[in-house]
Amino acid sequence: MADSKKKSRIVPKKTPIPEQDPAKRRRNFTEVALGYPDDLALQEARRCLQCRKPKCIEGCPVNVPIPQFIDAVGEGDFQKAIDIIKEKN
C-alpha cells in the first residue's frame, strides 16, 4: 500500500463501541458491549496504520494476524475476518 494511501485511511479518534444502557445492564448478565454495526466497524478498521513490523500480532496472546483481520473488515468481508480469527482460536 502506498504511503499516501495509508495516511488517507487514518481516522484519528477511536470509534466508541455501542453499549447496553446502564439501567438495562444492571439487571442482566449479558455482554455490555453490543459490538460494532457494519458502518462503525469499517470506520474503526480505517484507523489501522498498516505498520511494516506490526507489534499488535506479537502483543496478541493468541497470535491473531491482526492486520489481515483489519484488512478484511475494512473491505467489508466480515466472513473472511471471522475465518482469520478462527484460524488461531
N, C-alpha and C positions, 0 to 999 in steps of 0.2 A: 504494500500500500504506500502510495506517495506521501511524503511528509505533509504537503499542503492538504491532502485529503484527510489525514489523521487529525490535523488541527481543526478542520471543519466539523469533525464528529464530536469534539469535546463539548460536553454540557457541564458547566461549572458546578452547579448545585445538585446535590443528591435529590432524587425524586422520592418524596415520602411515601412509604408503603401504607395503603389503606388499612385501618384497624377497626375492630369492633368498638362500638360506642361503650364508654366506661360503665354506664348504667346497665347495659345488657351483659357485658362480660363479667361483672362482679357476681352474676347469678348463674354462671355456667363454667364449664371446664373446656370449652372449645378454644381453638387457636385464636390468639389476639390478632395477629397479623392475618389479613384476609388475602394477601397476595396481590400482585400487580395485574390489572387488566391489560390486554394486549398493547394499547397505546402507551401506557406508562412503562411497560416492560421494554418497549422499543426505545423510549426516551432514556431510561436508565442505562440500557445497553450502549447507547451512544457516548456515555461517559468514559468507557474503556479507552485507555491511552495506547493500546496495542504495543506495549513495550517490546524491545528486541530480546531482552532477557527478563521475562516476567517473573517476579517474585511471588505472585499470587499462587502459582502452581505449587512451589515448594512450601508455601505457607498453608496450603490446604491439607488438612490431616489425612485425606483420602486420595490426594494427588489428582484431583479432577483437572483436566486440561481447560482451565477457566477461559483463556482467550478463545478457544474453539467454541466453547459453550456460549460465550457472549456474542461471537460472530453469528452463530445460528439464531440466537434470539434477535439480534439486530437485523437479520434477514427475514424475520417473521416465521422462521421454520422451527416452531416450538417442538414438534415431534423429534427433529434432529437434536435439539437441545436436550430433551429428555433422554434420548439414546446415549448422548455423550456422558451425561451424569450417571446413567445406569451401567456404563462400561466399567466404571471403577467401584461401584457400590453393589 
